[in-house]
Amino acid sequence: MKRIKPLIWTLFAAVFIGAVFTTLLGEKGLRDLSRLKAEYARLETENGRLAQENRDLYREVDRLNHDRKYIEAIARHELGLIGENEIILRSR
């Protein structure tokens, strides 16, 4: 009986130490948890950036559908178009 108690305590300690190491260093342990937290923070930042980009694109689409002056400005700037009854003067 006296020999069994130290053996049981040694076995218990070994199992406990193994569980601690698995928790800290295992596949689903604290190291993985910190990596996942960093990935989550990165994804939240990216999600915020994409949400802002979506809002900007929605506003631009709305202006392209309803704002004739904006359409004209885009046509002039991006396509190099001129308005009706306008003359282009070139200098040498």
Backbone as CSV, one residue per row, in Angstrom:
resi,resn,N_x,N_y,N_z,CA_x,CA_y,CA_z,C_x,C_y,C_z
1,MET,0.820,-1.188,0.000,0.000,0.000,0.000,0.865,1.252,0.000
2,LYS,1.988,1.203,0.754,2.858,2.356,0.822,3.510,2.637,-0.524
3,ARG,3.739,1.609,-1.322,4.344,1.792,-2.633,3.320,2.291,-3.656
4,ILE,2.093,2.008,-3.478,1.052,2.381,-4.435,0.786,3.880,-4.387
5,LYS,0.773,4.501,-3.215,0.513,5.936,-3.092,1.528,6.776,-3.871
6,PRO,2.844,6.558,-3.708,3.788,7.354,-4.503,3.617,7.108,-6.000
7,LEU,3.295,5.887,-6.395,3.080,5.568,-7.797,1.855,6.320,-8.338
8,ILE,0.807,6.364,-7.550,-0.410,7.083,-7.961,-0.122,8.579,-8.074
9,TRP,0.596,9.137,-7.098,0.930,10.565,-7.145,1.851,10.878,-8.329
10,THR,2.785,10.001,-8.614,3.677,10.199,-9.757,2.883,10.153,-11.063
11,LEU,1.991,9.181,-11.156,1.137,9.072,-12.340,0.242,10.305,-12.479
12,PHE,-0.346,10.753,-11.404,-1.186,11.949,-11.408,-0.381,13.180,-11.840
13,ALA,0.833,13.315,-11.293,1.692,14.452,-11.648,2.060,14.401,-13.125
14,ALA,2.364,13.215,-13.638,2.727,13.071,-15.059,1.540,13.465,-15.954
15,VAL,0.362,13.006,-15.593,-0.828,13.357,-16.372,-1.088,14.860,-16.297
16,PHE,-0.946,15.426,-15.133,-1.170,16.864,-14.961,-0.163,17.680,-15.778
17,ILE,1.104,17.310,-15.715,2.139,18.022,-16.476,1.886,17.876,-17.973
18,GLY,1.491,16.689,-18.400,1.157,16.477,-19.811,-0.016,17.351,-20.244
19,ALA,-1.020,17.467,-19.400,-2.178,18.311,-19.724,-1.783,19.778,-19.807
20,VAL,-0.907,20.215,-18.915,-0.445,21.603,-18.937,0.327,21.882,-20.224
21,PHE,1.249,21.001,-20.584,2.013,21.188,-21.819,1.100,21.171,-23.049
22,THR,0.133,20.282,-23.053,-0.803,20.224,-24.184,-1.612,21.511,-24.267
23,THR,-2.039,22.027,-23.127,-2.806,23.270,-23.115,-1.974,24.442,-23.607
24,LEU,-0.738,24.499,-23.198,0.118,25.627,-23.573,0.651,25.510,-24.991
25,LEU,1.091,24.344,-25.390,1.818,24.204,-26.646,1.104,23.364,-27.696
26,GLY,-0.014,22.775,-27.355,-0.695,21.882,-28.278,-1.360,22.606,-29.439
27,GLU,-1.932,21.814,-30.339,-2.568,22.346,-31.548,-3.697,23.324,-31.208
28,LYS,-4.431,23.072,-30.206,-5.527,23.956,-29.792,-5.166,24.721,-28.524
29,GLY,-3.900,24.931,-28.289,-3.428,25.546,-27.052,-3.358,27.059,-27.120
30,LEU,-2.655,27.623,-26.162,-2.552,29.071,-26.037,-1.811,29.698,-27.208
31,ARG,-0.805,28.999,-27.730,-0.068,29.530,-28.877,-1.012,29.677,-30.083
32,ASP,-1.827,28.669,-30.309,-2.804,28.724,-31.398,-3.848,29.804,-31.126
33,LEU,-4.239,29.953,-29.869,-5.212,30.976,-29.504,-4.677,32.374,-29.807
34,SER,-3.417,32.636,-29.495,-2.858,33.962,-29.764,-2.750,34.195,-31.272
35,ARG,-2.416,33.175,-32.045,-2.377,33.303,-33.499,-3.769,33.605,-34.043
36,LEU,-4.768,32.929,-33.519,-6.145,33.161,-33.968,-6.633,34.555,-33.595
37,LYS,-6.238,35.050,-32.428,-6.620,36.411,-32.038,-6.007,37.433,-32.981
38,ALA,-4.754,37.240,-33.356,-4.096,38.160,-34.291,-4.781,38.106,-35.652
39,GLU,-5.132,36.929,-36.109,-5.836,36.776,-37.393,-7.211,37.443,-37.330
40,TYR,-7.893,37.294,-36.207,-9.210,37.914,-36.023,-9.105,39.437,-36.096
41,ALA,-8.094,39.993,-35.440,-7.897,41.450,-35.465,-7.597,41.919,-36.888
42,ARG,-6.771,41.165,-37.621,-6.460,41.518,-39.004,-7.709,41.473,-39.871
43,LEU,-8.526,40.445,-39.683,-9.752,40.315,-40.466,-10.762,41.416,-40.131
44,GLU,-10.838,41.806,-38.868,-11.726,42.908,-38.497,-11.291,44.207,-39.169
45,THR,-9.992,44.466,-39.205,-9.469,45.656,-39.864,-9.789,45.615,-41.356
46,GLU,-9.551,44.476,-41.976,-9.833,44.315,-43.407,-11.328,44.472,-43.687
47,ASN,-12.145,43.936,-42.800,-13.589,44.045,-42.954,-14.032,45.504,-42.880
48,GLY,-13.466,46.270,-41.965,-13.789,47.694,-41.862,-13.385,48.452,-43.110
49,ARG,-12.198,48.124,-43.648,-11.733,48.777,-44.872,-12.654,48.452,-46.046
50,LEU,-13.050,47.188,-46.147,-13.946,46.787,-47.240,-15.333,47.406,-47.094
51,ALA,-15.810,47.537,-45.871,-17.112,48.174,-45.648,-17.072,49.632,-46.091
52,GLN,-15.977,50.335,-45.778,-15.830,51.729,-46.210,-15.749,51.802,-47.732
53,GLU,-15.017,50.899,-48.329,-14.906,50.874,-49.791,-16.276,50.623,-50.425
54,ASN,-17.066,49.733,-49.836,-18.420,49.475,-50.343,-19.295,50.721,-50.245
55,ARG,-19.186,51.447,-49.120,-19.977,52.683,-48.978,-19.576,53.701,-50.038
56,ASP,-18.259,53.840,-50.259,-17.778,54.787,-51.275,-18.279,54.406,-52.668
57,LEU,-18.221,53.110,-52.987,-18.699,52.660,-54.293,-20.206,52.857,-54.436
58,TYR,-20.959,52.619,-53.363,-22.399,52.833,-53.402,-22.711,54.305,-53.695
59,ARG,-21.981,55.209,-53.025,-22.193,56.646,-53.269,-21.860,57.014,-54.716
60,GLU,-20.764,56.449,-55.235,-20.386,56.763,-56.615,-21.421,56.238,-57.603
61,VAL,-21.913,55.028,-57.385,-22.956,54.481,-58.260,-24.206,55.347,-58.195
62,ASP,-24.579,55.783,-56.999,-25.752,56.643,-56.848,-25.556,57.957,-57.607
63,ARG,-24.362,58.539,-57.493,-24.093,59.789,-58.224,-24.095,59.553,-59.729
64,LEU,-23.562,58.438,-60.177,-23.561,58.134,-61.609,-24.975,57.918,-62.136
65,ASN,-25.873,57.461,-61.296,-27.257,57.253,-61.716,-28.098,58.523,-61.653
66,HIS,-27.713,59.504,-60.817,-28.608,60.637,-60.570,-27.998,62.024,-60.756
67,ASP,-26.698,62.165,-60.775,-26.062,63.477,-60.793,-25.430,63.736,-62.167
68,ARG,-26.137,64.519,-62.999,-25.662,64.770,-64.357,-24.353,65.561,-64.371
69,LYS,-24.177,66.484,-63.431,-22.928,67.250,-63.384,-21.742,66.344,-63.052
70,TYR,-21.959,65.376,-62.186,-20.891,64.433,-61.851,-20.535,63.583,-63.071
71,ILE,-21.557,63.143,-63.797,-21.314,62.353,-65.010,-20.515,63.177,-66.016
72,GLU,-20.876,64.439,-66.164,-20.157,65.313,-67.089,-18.705,65.496,-66.650
73,ALA,-18.494,65.695,-65.365,-17.130,65.870,-64.856,-16.293,64.615,-65.096
74,ILE,-16.881,63.460,-64.885,-16.168,62.200,-65.120,-15.844,62.060,-66.611
75,ALA,-16.820,62.374,-67.460,-16.600,62.268,-68.907,-15.488,63.211,-69.358
76,ARG,-15.469,64.407,-68.825,-14.427,65.368,-69.200,-13.050,64.906,-68.713
77,HIS,-13.006,64.484,-67.460,-11.716,64.142,-66.857,-11.165,62.807,-67.380
78,GLU,-11.981,61.775,-67.347,-11.477,60.441,-67.672,-11.483,60.151,-69.166
79,LEU,-12.445,60.711,-69.894,-12.551,60.395,-71.316,-12.070,61.523,-72.220
80,GLY,-11.821,62.692,-71.633,-11.347,63.816,-72.437,-12.416,64.396,-73.347
81,LEU,-13.670,64.251,-72.993,-14.765,64.772,-73.814,-14.959,66.262,-73.566
82,ILE,-15.595,66.915,-74.520,-15.922,68.333,-74.367,-17.426,68.485,-74.454
83,GLY,-17.903,69.622,-73.949,-19.335,69.886,-73.961,-19.795,70.418,-75.309
84,GLU,-21.092,70.444,-75.477,-21.688,70.960,-76.709,-21.366,72.449,-76.831
85,ASN,-21.070,72.900,-78.039,-20.734,74.291,-78.363,-19.429,74.744,-77.708
86,GLU,-18.558,73.827,-77.338,-17.258,74.194,-76.800,-16.198,74.030,-77.893
87,ILE,-15.186,74.845,-77.832,-14.104,74.816,-78.828,-12.812,74.542,-78.071
88,ILE,-11.998,73.682,-78.645,-10.693,73.384,-78.049,-9.654,74.274,-78.722
89,LEU,-8.905,74.984,-77.917,-7.827,75.828,-78.420,-6.504,75.203,-78.026
90,ARG,-5.637,75.054,-79.003,-4.314,74.500,-78.721,-3.278,75.581,-78.923
91,SER,-2.338,75.626,-78.043,-1.233,76.582,-78.227,-0.001,75.814,-78.665
92,ARG,0.830,76.531,-79.424,2.034,75.860,-79.936,3.185,76.115,-79.079
